[in-house]
């Protein structure tokens, strides 16, 4: 089977059987295409069945010259998943990527905001415009519910259960979860719905989409990143802030204030609690400050 044919089959497998998001699927396919491009550029006539670990090691060596360790590790992981699929399809008996180690990378702690910085970011929004009310509702939701960008942009009006103070979120792998929503976020979403969105005619297929652009379509991931970046600059922040920073701040502030990890895990939609545990490291400074302040041996 040709590489191109197998790529199409791999894409369907990731979508239908693994239930991955469009962004994850795009990255997996891109990783394999980089390998295919390398083989073509070097006139290497190998099929998925015949390519050997040494040739793949050479490819990894080449990409290591131009990308950082995290990107290199991601490409190796993507290729390992691809060859797992090849084995599953019985096109070869082994996964040659199992012989290739990923570069060791340090655990990167996520960017977070203090309570004051969250307030400053939201207060920098120009509420004299219709998009201002929408943007305030979006940022309050990101911080109140710890949503991923894709979860926010795909949120529907029918996903709001304000009487129960809950929203239904479609997370990674198309897994649904219910997340509590704070009253302040609920308040600003209600304002947006009753005073702004009601006057924005939705285009076909977006009748139930919660947050719309001025053309009546759903917002893109890129647009949300641009909005947060502009607000960050307006607020005079020098941190590298993105929409994800509000999600990370949500989790960090919960842990700092005593929430147990299993609760945070459920609200964040983490498959493994190991992912949630990194917020213990983020809040280490807060824990140390608490110890020095409240422990009888902490004071001198």
LOVEXKE-299328 format. One record per residue (C-alpha): x, y, z negated. Coordinates in steps of 0.2 Angstrom, whole numbers, padded with zeros to 4 digits, always signed. Each point is the difference from the previous one (the first is absolute). Layout:
XYZ
...
//
This chain:
+0000+0000+0000
+0006+0017+0004
+0004+0013-0013
-0014+0012+0006
-0013-0014+0000
+0006-0005-0018
-0001+0018-0006
-0018+0001+0005
-0004-0016-0009
+0010+0006-0015
-0010+0016+0000
-0017-0009+0000
+0007-0012-0014
+0005+0016-0011
-0017+0007+0003
-0012-0014-0001
+0009-0012-0012
+0011+0011-0011
-0013+0014+0000
+0014+0014+0001
-0003+0018+0003
+0003+0008+0017
+0016+0009-0006
+0007-0016-0007
-0003-0010+0016
+0008+0014+0010
+0016-0001-0011
+0001-0019+0002
-0002+0001+0019
+0012+0014+0001
+0013-0010-0009
-0001-0014+0012
+0000+0012+0015
+0017+0006-0006
+0007-0017+0000
-0007-0003+0018
+0007+0016+0005
+0017-0004-0007
+0000-0017+0009
-0005+0008+0017
+0013+0014-0002
+0014-0013-0003
-0006-0012+0014
-0004-0014-0013
-0011-0013+0008
-0007-0008-0016
-0018-0005-0004
-0008+0000-0017
+0003-0019+0000
+0019+0001+0004
+0006+0015-0008
+0012-0004-0014
+0004+0008-0017
+0017+0007+0006
-0008+0010+0014
-0012+0007-0012
+0014+0004-0012
+0008+0010+0014
-0016+0010+0003
-0001+0004-0019
+0018+0005+0000
-0004+0012+0015
-0015+0008-0008
+0009+0002-0017
+0011+0013+0009
-0014+0012+0003
-0013-0003-0014
+0000+0001-0018
-0001-0016-0012
-0019+0002-0003
-0004+0000+0018
+0012-0014+0004
-0008-0010-0014
-0017+0003+0007
+0005-0005+0018
+0007-0016-0007
-0016-0004-0010
-0010+0004+0015
+0010-0012+0011
-0001-0014-0014
-0019+0001+0001
+0000-0001+0019
+0011-0016+0000
-0011-0007-0014
-0014+0002+0012
+0010-0008+0014
+0003-0015-0011
-0019+0000-0004
-0003-0001+0018
+0012-0015+0001
+0011+0009+0013
+0015-0004-0011
+0004-0010-0016
+0010+0013-0009
-0001+0019-0004
+0018+0006+0005
-0003+0016-0010
+0000-0010-0017
+0019+0000+0002
+0002+0019+0001
+0000+0009-0016
-0008+0017-0002
+0011+0015-0006
-0002+0003-0019
-0008+0016-0003
-0004+0009-0016
-0017+0002-0007
-0006+0017+0006
-0011+0008-0013
-0015+0010+0008
-0001+0018+0001
-0012+0006-0014
-0008+0017-0005
-0003+0006-0018
-0017+0005-0005
+0004+0018+0003
+0007-0003+0017
-0016-0010+0005
-0010+0016-0006
+0011+0012+0010
-0001-0011+0016
-0019+0000-0001
-0001+0019-0005
+0010+0005+0015
-0014-0006+0012
-0009+0015+0008
-0019-0003-0004
-0006+0014+0011
+0000-0012+0014
-0010-0016+0003
+0015-0010+0002
+0006+0006-0017
-0015-0008-0009
+0003-0016+0010
+0019+0000-0005
-0004+0003-0018
-0012-0015-0001
+0013-0011+0009
+0014+0004-0012
-0011-0002-0015
-0005-0017+0007
+0018-0005+0003
+0005+0005-0018
-0015-0006-0009
-0001-0017+0009
+0018-0004+0005
-0005-0003+0018
+0012-0004+0014
-0001+0012+0015
-0009-0013+0011
-0012-0004-0014
-0005+0019-0001
-0002+0002+0019
-0011-0015+0002
-0011+0004-0015
-0018+0001+0005
-0015+0009-0008
-0008-0017-0003
+0015-0005-0011
-0004+0013-0013
-0010-0006-0015
+0000+0016-0011
-0014-0006-0011
+0012-0014-0006
+0015+0012+0001
+0008-0012+0013
+0006+0000+0018
+0003-0015+0011
+0017-0001+0008
+0006-0010+0014
+0018-0004-0003
+0014-0010+0007
-0005-0016+0009
-0018+0006+0001
-0002-0004-0019
-0014+0010-0008
+0001+0007-0018
-0010+0012-0011
+0009+0014-0008
-0006+0012-0013
-0001+0018+0005
+0003+0015-0012
-0015+0012-0002
+0011+0015+0007
+0003-0009+0016
-0018-0006+0001
-0005+0019-0002
+0011+0006+0014
-0005-0014+0012
-0018+0004-0003
+0004+0018+0004
+0008-0005+0016
-0014-0011+0005
-0014+0012-0003
+0008+0017+0005
+0013-0005+0014
-0002-0017+0007
-0019+0002+0003
+0004+0014+0012
+0013-0010+0010
-0008-0011+0013
+0008-0017+0000
+0005-0008+0017
-0006-0017+0005
+0007-0013-0012
+0004+0012-0014
-0017+0003-0007
+0005-0009-0016
+0018+0006-0001
+0002+0011-0015
+0014+0012+0005
-0002+0008+0017
+0011+0011+0010
-0007+0016+0008
-0004-0011+0016
-0011-0012-0010
+0012-0014+0000
+0010-0009-0014
+0016+0007-0006
+0016-0008+0005
+0014-0005-0012
+0012+0013+0008
-0013+0014-0003
-0001-0004-0018
+0019+0000-0002
+0001+0017+0009
-0013+0007-0012
+0009-0006-0016
+0017+0007+0007
-0007+0017+0004
-0008+0001-0017
+0016-0005-0008
+0009+0014+0008
-0014+0012-0004
+0002-0005-0018
+0019+0003+0000
+0004-0018-0004
+0017-0007+0005
-0004-0018-0003
-0003-0012+0015
-0018-0002-0002
-0012-0010+0010
-0018-0006-0002
+0008-0016-0008
+0007+0011-0014
-0018+0003-0006
-0003-0019+0000
+0017-0003-0010
-0004+0014-0012
-0017-0008-0003
+0008-0016-0005
+0014+0008-0010
-0011+0011-0010
-0011-0015-0004
+0015-0010-0007
+0006+0015-0009
-0016+0002-0009
-0001-0018-0006
-0010-0009+0014
+0005-0018+0001
+0008-0007+0016
-0014-0012+0005
-0012+0014+0000
+0011+0011+0011
+0004-0014+0011
-0019-0003+0004
-0003+0019+0003
+0015+0001+0011
-0004-0016+0010
+0017-0008-0003
+0000-0018+0004
+0015-0003-0012
+0002+0008-0017
+0018+0001+0004
-0004+0014+0012
-0009+0009-0014
+0014-0003-0013
+0011+0013+0009
-0011+0014-0008
+0007-0006-0017
+0017+0006+0007
-0007+0016+0007
-0007+0004-0018
+0016-0005-0009
+0004+0019-0003
-0017+0003-0007
+0002-0016-0012
+0017+0006-0006
-0008+0018-0004
-0014-0009-0009
+0012-0010-0010
+0011+0015-0005
-0015+0009-0005
-0010-0012-0010
+0012-0014-0006
+0006+0004-0018
+0018-0004+0006
-0002+0010+0015
+0002+0016-0009
+0017+0006-0008
//
